[in-house]
Amino acid sequence: MNQKLYVGNLSYDTTDQELQELFAQHGTVQSANVVTDRDTGRSRGFGFVEMGSGEEAQQAIEALNESDFQGRKLVVNEARPKEKSFRPRS
């Protein structure tokens, strides 16, 4: 079963491709996405990587959490489910 990981403290220059290549060293990457601001298109400094299995995800966490990537110390852990935001109607 696929396992989704949160990757924080990314350089604002990091691309989806670079993120995929980094994690591919530790297993099968199903997807890799750097989150961007919808108005400016600029990176928000974090992203998500979906690994092929829980074991591969755990290997990636152990290898990459707090490691240096493009001059930044990465934060890598299991992604939490997205919380539904409540927006009152105006």
Biopython code that builds the backbone (N, CA, C, O; Angstrom):
import numpy as np
from Bio.PDB.StructureBuilder import StructureBuilder

atoms = [
    (1, "MET", "N", (0.840, -1.187, 0.000)),
    (1, "MET", "CA", (0.000, 0.000, 0.000)),
    (1, "MET", "C", (0.883, 1.247, 0.000)),
    (1, "MET", "O", (1.890, 1.304, 0.706)),
    (2, "ASN", "N", (0.500, 2.237, -0.791)),
    (2, "ASN", "CA", (1.263, 3.479, -0.896)),
    (2, "ASN", "C", (1.240, 4.248, 0.418)),
    (2, "ASN", "O", (0.275, 4.179, 1.180)),
    (3, "GLN", "N", (2.322, 4.984, 0.669)),
    (3, "GLN", "CA", (2.451, 5.775, 1.888)),
    (3, "GLN", "C", (2.833, 7.194, 1.495)),
    (3, "GLN", "O", (3.814, 7.399, 0.780)),
    (4, "LYS", "N", (2.060, 8.177, 1.958)),
    (4, "LYS", "CA", (2.316, 9.574, 1.629)),
    (4, "LYS", "C", (3.166, 10.217, 2.709)),
    (4, "LYS", "O", (2.899, 10.062, 3.901)),
    (5, "LEU", "N", (4.208, 10.952, 2.276)),
    (5, "LEU", "CA", (5.123, 11.624, 3.182)),
    (5, "LEU", "C", (5.038, 13.133, 3.004)),
    (5, "LEU", "O", (4.844, 13.634, 1.896)),
    (6, "TYR", "N", (5.187, 13.844, 4.110)),
    (6, "TYR", "CA", (5.304, 15.302, 4.111)),
    (6, "TYR", "C", (6.789, 15.637, 4.070)),
    (6, "TYR", "O", (7.583, 15.032, 4.790)),
    (7, "VAL", "N", (7.168, 16.597, 3.233)),
    (7, "VAL", "CA", (8.554, 17.038, 3.137)),
    (7, "VAL", "C", (8.565, 18.554, 3.340)),
    (7, "VAL", "O", (8.062, 19.308, 2.506)),
    (8, "GLY", "N", (9.145, 18.983, 4.459)),
    (8, "GLY", "CA", (9.154, 20.408, 4.784)),
    (8, "GLY", "C", (10.546, 21.008, 4.716)),
    (8, "GLY", "O", (11.550, 20.300, 4.633)),
    (9, "ASN", "N", (10.577, 22.331, 4.753)),
    (9, "ASN", "CA", (11.793, 23.144, 4.714)),
    (9, "ASN", "C", (12.542, 22.987, 3.395)),
    (9, "ASN", "O", (13.773, 22.994, 3.363)),
    (10, "LEU", "N", (11.785, 22.847, 2.310)),
    (10, "LEU", "CA", (12.389, 22.773, 0.977)),
    (10, "LEU", "C", (12.844, 24.155, 0.531)),
    (10, "LEU", "O", (12.264, 25.169, 0.918)),
    (11, "SER", "N", (13.879, 24.180, -0.281)),
    (11, "SER", "CA", (14.284, 25.418, -0.929)),
    (11, "SER", "C", (13.138, 25.860, -1.843)),
    (11, "SER", "O", (12.437, 25.024, -2.412)),
    (12, "TYR", "N", (12.952, 27.156, -1.981)),
    (12, "TYR", "CA", (11.884, 27.652, -2.848)),
    (12, "TYR", "C", (12.168, 27.364, -4.324)),
    (12, "TYR", "O", (11.298, 27.550, -5.174)),
    (13, "ASP", "N", (13.393, 26.908, -4.626)),
    (13, "ASP", "CA", (13.765, 26.585, -6.005)),
    (13, "ASP", "C", (13.583, 25.109, -6.341)),
    (13, "ASP", "O", (13.740, 24.726, -7.501)),
    (14, "THR", "N", (13.258, 24.272, -5.361)),
    (14, "THR", "CA", (13.120, 22.835, -5.586)),
    (14, "THR", "C", (11.953, 22.540, -6.524)),
    (14, "THR", "O", (10.870, 23.109, -6.387)),
    (15, "THR", "N", (12.193, 21.636, -7.482)),
    (15, "THR", "CA", (11.153, 21.248, -8.434)),
    (15, "THR", "C", (10.586, 19.873, -8.071)),
    (15, "THR", "O", (11.176, 19.139, -7.278)),
    (16, "ASP", "N", (9.438, 19.535, -8.656)),
    (16, "ASP", "CA", (8.849, 18.206, -8.473)),
    (16, "ASP", "C", (9.848, 17.128, -8.890)),
    (16, "ASP", "O", (9.996, 16.116, -8.205)),
    (17, "GLN", "N", (10.532, 17.347, -10.014)),
    (17, "GLN", "CA", (11.482, 16.371, -10.546)),
    (17, "GLN", "C", (12.634, 16.138, -9.572)),
    (17, "GLN", "O", (13.023, 14.993, -9.341)),
    (18, "GLU", "N", (13.181, 17.204, -9.000)),
    (18, "GLU", "CA", (14.286, 17.061, -8.045)),
    (18, "GLU", "C", (13.835, 16.311, -6.793)),
    (18, "GLU", "O", (14.578, 15.496, -6.246)),
    (19, "LEU", "N", (12.621, 16.592, -6.349)),
    (19, "LEU", "CA", (12.078, 15.901, -5.181)),
    (19, "LEU", "C", (11.913, 14.409, -5.485)),
    (19, "LEU", "O", (12.245, 13.563, -4.655)),
    (20, "GLN", "N", (11.401, 14.093, -6.670)),
    (20, "GLN", "CA", (11.236, 12.697, -7.067)),
    (20, "GLN", "C", (12.585, 11.983, -7.130)),
    (20, "GLN", "O", (12.712, 10.861, -6.640)),
    (21, "GLU", "N", (13.580, 12.613, -7.720)),
    (21, "GLU", "CA", (14.904, 11.999, -7.847)),
    (21, "GLU", "C", (15.527, 11.739, -6.477)),
    (21, "GLU", "O", (16.170, 10.708, -6.275)),
    (22, "LEU", "N", (15.343, 12.661, -5.539)),
    (22, "LEU", "CA", (15.885, 12.493, -4.193)),
    (22, "LEU", "C", (15.278, 11.271, -3.500)),
    (22, "LEU", "O", (16.001, 10.463, -2.918)),
    (23, "PHE", "N", (13.968, 11.137, -3.563)),
    (23, "PHE", "CA", (13.293, 10.038, -2.877)),
    (23, "PHE", "C", (13.415, 8.712, -3.612)),
    (23, "PHE", "O", (13.314, 7.654, -2.992)),
    (24, "ALA", "N", (13.632, 8.751, -4.928)),
    (24, "ALA", "CA", (13.767, 7.522, -5.717)),
    (24, "ALA", "C", (14.988, 6.709, -5.290)),
    (24, "ALA", "O", (15.059, 5.510, -5.560)),
    (25, "GLN", "N", (15.940, 7.347, -4.632)),
    (25, "GLN", "CA", (17.119, 6.639, -4.128)),
    (25, "GLN", "C", (16.744, 5.679, -2.995)),
    (25, "GLN", "O", (17.538, 4.817, -2.619)),
    (26, "HIS", "N", (15.532, 5.832, -2.452)),
    (26, "HIS", "CA", (15.114, 5.056, -1.286)),
    (26, "HIS", "C", (13.887, 4.186, -1.549)),
    (26, "HIS", "O", (13.335, 3.599, -0.618)),
    (27, "GLY", "N", (13.455, 4.097, -2.806)),
    (27, "GLY", "CA", (12.325, 3.239, -3.131)),
    (27, "GLY", "C", (11.545, 3.770, -4.314)),
    (27, "GLY", "O", (11.961, 4.713, -4.988)),
    (28, "THR", "N", (10.403, 3.144, -4.550)),
    (28, "THR", "CA", (9.540, 3.510, -5.665)),
    (28, "THR", "C", (8.729, 4.749, -5.313)),
    (28, "THR", "O", (8.016, 4.772, -4.309)),
    (29, "VAL", "N", (8.843, 5.771, -6.141)),
    (29, "VAL", "CA", (8.091, 7.011, -5.935)),
    (29, "VAL", "C", (6.880, 7.000, -6.857)),
    (29, "VAL", "O", (7.022, 6.969, -8.079)),
    (30, "GLN", "N", (5.694, 7.027, -6.271)),
    (30, "GLN", "CA", (4.458, 7.079, -7.057)),
    (30, "GLN", "C", (4.179, 8.494, -7.551)),
    (30, "GLN", "O", (3.718, 8.690, -8.675)),
    (31, "SER", "N", (4.467, 9.486, -6.692)),
    (31, "SER", "CA", (4.287, 10.889, -7.067)),
    (31, "SER", "C", (5.128, 11.767, -6.150)),
    (31, "SER", "O", (5.432, 11.390, -5.018)),
    (32, "ALA", "N", (5.501, 12.938, -6.650)),
    (32, "ALA", "CA", (6.256, 13.922, -5.880)),
    (32, "ALA", "C", (5.785, 15.301, -6.307)),
    (32, "ALA", "O", (5.878, 15.661, -7.480)),
    (33, "ASN", "N", (5.279, 16.069, -5.355)),
    (33, "ASN", "CA", (4.718, 17.377, -5.680)),
    (33, "ASN", "C", (5.190, 18.426, -4.688)),
    (33, "ASN", "O", (5.058, 18.252, -3.476)),
    (34, "VAL", "N", (5.741, 19.517, -5.209)),
    (34, "VAL", "CA", (6.069, 20.687, -4.407)),
    (34, "VAL", "C", (4.812, 21.557, -4.408)),
    (34, "VAL", "O", (4.264, 21.855, -5.469)),
    (35, "VAL", "N", (4.359, 21.962, -3.231)),
    (35, "VAL", "CA", (3.142, 22.777, -3.126)),
    (35, "VAL", "C", (3.477, 24.221, -3.482)),
    (35, "VAL", "O", (4.449, 24.793, -2.988)),
    (36, "THR", "N", (2.641, 24.799, -4.360)),
    (36, "THR", "CA", (2.858, 26.177, -4.797)),
    (36, "THR", "C", (1.665, 27.054, -4.411)),
    (36, "THR", "O", (0.541, 26.578, -4.254)),
    (37, "ASP", "N", (1.943, 28.322, -4.269)),
    (37, "ASP", "CA", (0.901, 29.304, -3.988)),
    (37, "ASP", "C", (0.036, 29.444, -5.233)),
    (37, "ASP", "O", (0.560, 29.620, -6.332)),
    (38, "ARG", "N", (-1.264, 29.370, -5.077)),
    (38, "ARG", "CA", (-2.125, 29.376, -6.271)),
    (38, "ARG", "C", (-2.176, 30.734, -6.955)),
    (38, "ARG", "O", (-2.489, 30.807, -8.143)),
    (39, "ASP", "N", (-1.876, 31.813, -6.236)),
    (39, "ASP", "CA", (-1.896, 33.140, -6.853)),
    (39, "ASP", "C", (-0.590, 33.480, -7.565)),
    (39, "ASP", "O", (-0.605, 34.014, -8.675)),
    (40, "THR", "N", (0.542, 33.171, -6.925)),
    (40, "THR", "CA", (1.836, 33.559, -7.485)),
    (40, "THR", "C", (2.545, 32.429, -8.217)),
    (40, "THR", "O", (3.421, 32.688, -9.043)),
    (41, "GLY", "N", (2.182, 31.166, -7.929)),
    (41, "GLY", "CA", (2.856, 30.027, -8.529)),
    (41, "GLY", "C", (4.190, 29.718, -7.875)),
    (41, "GLY", "O", (4.892, 28.801, -8.302)),
    (42, "ARG", "N", (4.548, 30.477, -6.837)),
    (42, "ARG", "CA", (5.818, 30.284, -6.134)),
    (42, "ARG", "C", (5.703, 29.145, -5.124)),
    (42, "ARG", "O", (4.653, 28.944, -4.514)),
    (43, "SER", "N", (6.793, 28.407, -4.958)),
    (43, "SER", "CA", (6.820, 27.313, -3.991)),
    (43, "SER", "C", (6.503, 27.830, -2.596)),
    (43, "SER", "O", (6.870, 28.948, -2.234)),
    (44, "ARG", "N", (5.816, 27.000, -1.819)),
    (44, "ARG", "CA", (5.506, 27.353, -0.428)),
    (44, "ARG", "C", (6.508, 26.716, 0.534)),
    (44, "ARG", "O", (6.369, 26.843, 1.751)),
    (45, "GLY", "N", (7.526, 26.024, -0.014)),
    (45, "GLY", "CA", (8.598, 25.484, 0.814)),
    (45, "GLY", "C", (8.319, 24.108, 1.401)),
    (45, "GLY", "O", (9.037, 23.656, 2.293)),
    (46, "PHE", "N", (7.280, 23.437, 0.908)),
    (46, "PHE", "CA", (7.014, 22.071, 1.351)),
    (46, "PHE", "C", (6.354, 21.304, 0.225)),
    (46, "PHE", "O", (5.916, 21.877, -0.772)),
    (47, "GLY", "N", (6.292, 19.979, 0.407)),
    (47, "GLY", "CA", (5.684, 19.155, -0.620)),
    (47, "GLY", "C", (5.301, 17.795, -0.068)),
    (47, "GLY", "O", (5.419, 17.538, 1.130)),
    (48, "PHE", "N", (4.840, 16.931, -0.958)),
    (48, "PHE", "CA", (4.406, 15.590, -0.588)),
    (48, "PHE", "C", (4.983, 14.583, -1.566)),
    (48, "PHE", "O", (5.045, 14.828, -2.771)),
    (49, "VAL", "N", (5.404, 13.449, -1.029)),
    (49, "VAL", "CA", (5.926, 12.361, -1.845)),
    (49, "VAL", "C", (5.151, 11.110, -1.476)),
    (49, "VAL", "O", (4.988, 10.795, -0.297)),
    (50, "GLU", "N", (4.675, 10.399, -2.486)),
    (50, "GLU", "CA", (3.967, 9.142, -2.243)),
    (50, "GLU", "C", (4.890, 7.998, -2.627)),
    (50, "GLU", "O", (5.267, 7.846, -3.789)),
    (51, "MET", "N", (5.250, 7.189, -1.622)),
    (51, "MET", "CA", (6.150, 6.052, -1.823)),
    (51, "MET", "C", (5.321, 4.795, -2.096)),
    (51, "MET", "O", (4.142, 4.728, -1.750)),
    (52, "GLY", "N", (5.959, 3.798, -2.724)),
    (52, "GLY", "CA", (5.271, 2.580, -3.127)),
    (52, "GLY", "C", (4.815, 1.689, -1.990)),
    (52, "GLY", "O", (3.856, 0.935, -2.152)),
    (53, "SER", "N", (5.482, 1.754, -0.836)),
    (53, "SER", "CA", (5.098, 0.904, 0.296)),
    (53, "SER", "C", (5.475, 1.577, 1.607)),
    (53, "SER", "O", (6.237, 2.545, 1.628)),
    (54, "GLY", "N", (4.937, 1.056, 2.688)),
    (54, "GLY", "CA", (5.254, 1.574, 4.009)),
    (54, "GLY", "C", (6.720, 1.391, 4.363)),
    (54, "GLY", "O", (7.323, 2.249, 5.009)),
    (55, "GLU", "N", (7.300, 0.255, 3.931)),
    (55, "GLU", "CA", (8.716, 0.002, 4.215)),
    (55, "GLU", "C", (9.607, 1.024, 3.502)),
    (55, "GLU", "O", (10.554, 1.548, 4.089)),
    (56, "GLU", "N", (9.297, 1.301, 2.235)),
    (56, "GLU", "CA", (10.081, 2.282, 1.483)),
    (56, "GLU", "C", (9.924, 3.676, 2.093)),
    (56, "GLU", "O", (10.882, 4.446, 2.156)),
    (57, "ALA", "N", (8.720, 3.986, 2.534)),
    (57, "ALA", "CA", (8.481, 5.283, 3.167)),
    (57, "ALA", "C", (9.316, 5.408, 4.433)),
    (57, "ALA", "O", (9.924, 6.451, 4.675)),
    (58, "GLN", "N", (9.351, 4.357, 5.240)),
    (58, "GLN", "CA", (10.119, 4.381, 6.483)),
    (58, "GLN", "C", (11.611, 4.529, 6.194)),
    (58, "GLN", "O", (12.312, 5.259, 6.895)),
    (59, "GLN", "N", (12.094, 3.843, 5.171)),
    (59, "GLN", "CA", (13.500, 3.978, 4.783)),
    (59, "GLN", "C", (13.817, 5.417, 4.374)),
    (59, "GLN", "O", (14.860, 5.958, 4.742)),
    (60, "ALA", "N", (12.918, 6.026, 3.617)),
    (60, "ALA", "CA", (13.120, 7.405, 3.166)),
    (60, "ALA", "C", (13.116, 8.369, 4.350)),
    (60, "ALA", "O", (13.926, 9.295, 4.401)),
    (61, "ILE", "N", (12.210, 8.156, 5.301)),
    (61, "ILE", "CA", (12.162, 9.017, 6.490)),
    (61, "ILE", "C", (13.484, 8.921, 7.249)),
    (61, "ILE", "O", (14.081, 9.938, 7.602)),
    (62, "GLU", "N", (13.934, 7.691, 7.497)),
    (62, "GLU", "CA", (15.174, 7.489, 8.249)),
    (62, "GLU", "C", (16.380, 8.088, 7.539)),
    (62, "GLU", "O", (17.265, 8.647, 8.186)),
    (63, "ALA", "N", (16.424, 7.979, 6.215)),
    (63, "ALA", "CA", (17.568, 8.467, 5.455)),
    (63, "ALA", "C", (17.544, 9.981, 5.238)),
    (63, "ALA", "O", (18.596, 10.619, 5.216)),
    (64, "LEU", "N", (16.353, 10.558, 5.077)),
    (64, "LEU", "CA", (16.284, 11.951, 4.630)),
    (64, "LEU", "C", (15.859, 12.963, 5.690)),
    (64, "LEU", "O", (16.146, 14.151, 5.540)),
    (65, "ASN", "N", (15.188, 12.535, 6.753)),
    (65, "ASN", "CA", (14.779, 13.493, 7.779)),
    (65, "ASN", "C", (16.024, 14.132, 8.401)),
    (65, "ASN", "O", (16.948, 13.437, 8.824)),
    (66, "GLU", "N", (16.031, 15.442, 8.448)),
    (66, "GLU", "CA", (17.127, 16.260, 8.982)),
    (66, "GLU", "C", (18.398, 16.184, 8.137)),
    (66, "GLU", "O", (19.473, 16.570, 8.598)),
    (67, "SER", "N", (18.279, 15.687, 6.897)),
    (67, "SER", "CA", (19.439, 15.684, 6.002)),
    (67, "SER", "C", (19.473, 17.004, 5.232)),
    (67, "SER", "O", (18.461, 17.696, 5.123)),
    (68, "ASP", "N", (20.643, 17.342, 4.702)),
    (68, "ASP", "CA", (20.809, 18.574, 3.948)),
    (68, "ASP", "C", (20.449, 18.332, 2.485)),
    (68, "ASP", "O", (20.934, 17.388, 1.862)),
    (69, "PHE", "N", (19.594, 19.196, 1.948)),
    (69, "PHE", "CA", (19.229, 19.136, 0.532)),
    (69, "PHE", "C", (19.117, 20.565, 0.027)),
    (69, "PHE", "O", (18.279, 21.333, 0.499)),
    (70, "GLN", "N", (19.955, 20.918, -0.922)),
    (70, "GLN", "CA", (19.999, 22.254, -1.509)),
    (70, "GLN", "C", (20.184, 23.326, -0.432)),
    (70, "GLN", "O", (19.580, 24.398, -0.488)),
    (71, "GLY", "N", (21.038, 23.008, 0.553)),
    (71, "GLY", "CA", (21.359, 23.980, 1.588)),
    (71, "GLY", "C", (20.326, 24.115, 2.692)),
    (71, "GLY", "O", (20.437, 25.016, 3.525)),
    (72, "ARG", "N", (19.327, 23.249, 2.722)),
    (72, "ARG", "CA", (18.278, 23.305, 3.753)),
    (72, "ARG", "C", (18.201, 21.961, 4.471)),
    (72, "ARG", "O", (18.429, 20.919, 3.857)),
    (73, "LYS", "N", (17.880, 21.974, 5.766)),
    (73, "LYS", "CA", (17.721, 20.742, 6.533)),
    (73, "LYS", "C", (16.269, 20.291, 6.398)),
    (73, "LYS", "O", (15.357, 20.963, 6.880)),
    (74, "LEU", "N", (16.060, 19.155, 5.743)),
    (74, "LEU", "CA", (14.708, 18.668, 5.459)),
    (74, "LEU", "C", (13.996, 18.153, 6.702)),
    (74, "LEU", "O", (14.619, 17.664, 7.644)),
    (75, "VAL", "N", (12.682, 18.277, 6.676)),
    (75, "VAL", "CA", (11.793, 17.651, 7.653)),
    (75, "VAL", "C", (10.968, 16.646, 6.861)),
    (75, "VAL", "O", (10.214, 17.026, 5.966)),
    (76, "VAL", "N", (11.109, 15.357, 7.190)),
    (76, "VAL", "CA", (10.384, 14.317, 6.462)),
    (76, "VAL", "C", (9.652, 13.449, 7.479)),
    (76, "VAL", "O", (10.272, 12.888, 8.383)),
    (77, "ASN", "N", (8.334, 13.341, 7.331)),
    (77, "ASN", "CA", (7.552, 12.450, 8.189)),
    (77, "ASN", "C", (6.284, 12.017, 7.462)),
    (77, "ASN", "O", (5.999, 12.474, 6.355)),
    (78, "GLU", "N", (5.529, 11.127, 8.103)),
    (78, "GLU", "CA", (4.282, 10.671, 7.490)),
    (78, "GLU", "C", (3.317, 11.836, 7.384)),
    (78, "GLU", "O", (3.178, 12.633, 8.312)),
    (79, "ALA", "N", (2.655, 11.924, 6.247)),
    (79, "ALA", "CA", (1.682, 12.992, 6.037)),
    (79, "ALA", "C", (0.430, 12.708, 6.848)),
    (79, "ALA", "O", (-0.035, 11.570, 6.917)),
    (80, "ARG", "N", (-0.106, 13.746, 7.459)),
    (80, "ARG", "CA", (-1.369, 13.609, 8.191)),
    (80, "ARG", "C", (-2.514, 13.914, 7.227)),
    (80, "ARG", "O", (-2.335, 14.660, 6.264)),
    (81, "PRO", "N", (-3.685, 13.340, 7.485)),
    (81, "PRO", "CA", (-4.830, 13.642, 6.615)),
    (81, "PRO", "C", (-5.139, 15.146, 6.642)),
    (81, "PRO", "O", (-5.011, 15.803, 7.675)),
    (82, "LYS", "N", (-5.537, 15.655, 5.511)),
    (82, "LYS", "CA", (-5.869, 17.073, 5.407)),
    (82, "LYS", "C", (-7.107, 17.364, 6.237)),
    (82, "LYS", "O", (-8.123, 16.679, 6.129)),
    (83, "GLU", "N", (-7.001, 18.399, 7.071)),
    (83, "GLU", "CA", (-8.148, 18.795, 7.886)),
    (83, "GLU", "C", (-9.088, 19.641, 7.051)),
    (83, "GLU", "O", (-8.658, 20.482, 6.262)),
    (84, "LYS", "N", (-10.365, 19.407, 7.234)),
    (84, "LYS", "CA", (-11.347, 20.212, 6.516)),
    (84, "LYS", "C", (-11.404, 21.583, 7.177)),
    (84, "LYS", "O", (-11.532, 21.699, 8.396)),
    (85, "SER", "N", (-11.308, 22.603, 6.358)),
    (85, "SER", "CA", (-11.352, 23.953, 6.912)),
    (85, "SER", "C", (-12.799, 24.457, 6.843)),
    (85, "SER", "O", (-13.533, 24.186, 5.893)),
    (86, "PHE", "N", (-13.164, 25.179, 7.860)),
    (86, "PHE", "CA", (-14.508, 25.738, 7.931)),
    (86, "PHE", "C", (-14.421, 27.199, 7.527)),
    (86, "PHE", "O", (-13.700, 27.982, 8.145)),
    (87, "ARG", "N", (-15.156, 27.558, 6.495)),
    (87, "ARG", "CA", (-15.197, 28.954, 6.065)),
    (87, "ARG", "C", (-16.633, 29.432, 6.153)),
    (87, "ARG", "O", (-17.494, 28.984, 5.396)),
    (88, "PRO", "N", (-16.883, 30.332, 7.067)),
    (88, "PRO", "CA", (-18.272, 30.830, 7.164)),
    (88, "PRO", "C", (-18.666, 31.593, 5.916)),
    (88, "PRO", "O", (-17.841, 32.241, 5.272)),
    (89, "ARG", "N", (-19.932, 31.503, 5.592)),
    (89, "ARG", "CA", (-20.440, 32.247, 4.430)),
    (89, "ARG", "C", (-20.571, 33.707, 4.800)),
    (89, "ARG", "O", (-20.960, 34.056, 5.915)),
    (90, "SER", "N", (-20.232, 34.565, 3.826)),
    (90, "SER", "CA", (-20.358, 35.989, 4.109)),
    (90, "SER", "C", (-21.587, 36.583, 3.490)),
    (90, "SER", "O", (-21.837, 37.780, 3.638)),
]
sb = StructureBuilder()
sb.init_structure("model")
sb.init_model(0)
sb.init_chain("A")
sb.init_seg("    ")
for serial, (resi, resn, name, xyz) in enumerate(atoms, 1):
    if name == "N":
        sb.init_residue(resn, " ", resi, " ")
    sb.init_atom(name, np.array(xyz, "f"), 0.0, 1.0, " ", f" {name:<3s}", serial, name[0])
structure = sb.get_structure()
